[in-house]
Amino acid sequence: MGHQTQPIAVRDTTAAKMLDLPATEFHKLVNAGALPKPCNLGHHVRWRVSDIQAILDGHAARPSEDFEL
């Protein structure tokens, strides 16, 4: 029996899928400040799964200003 590990950080396309969004919409929301910024791991850009999960659970901080896309 193999042991699968859960990722703690994911690419933009995976993060967008977690929120059921197209990648372009995901990036618009990140740029608008509605979604968290990524972290850089060397040359790799990743989003923390815990940040995405907090959004899904309703525990993420709200943007300080209203915004329009």
Phi, psi and omega in degrees: 000125180274153178254119178264136176262148177270136179293146175258346177213143185225163175290167180301320182294323178290317178300318178297318178297324179299331180259006181056047180236151168293150181302323180295319178293320177303313181294324176299317180291324176295312181296330179280350180089005180279338177237156183293153174286156178281170171250153180256127177244088187067237178267006183258134178255124183222154174254138178289130178299323180297325177293317179294318179298322179298323177295313180297326181275354181078019182257001182281151177294145178273150175300146184287340179232154174291154179215158176235143176259000000 
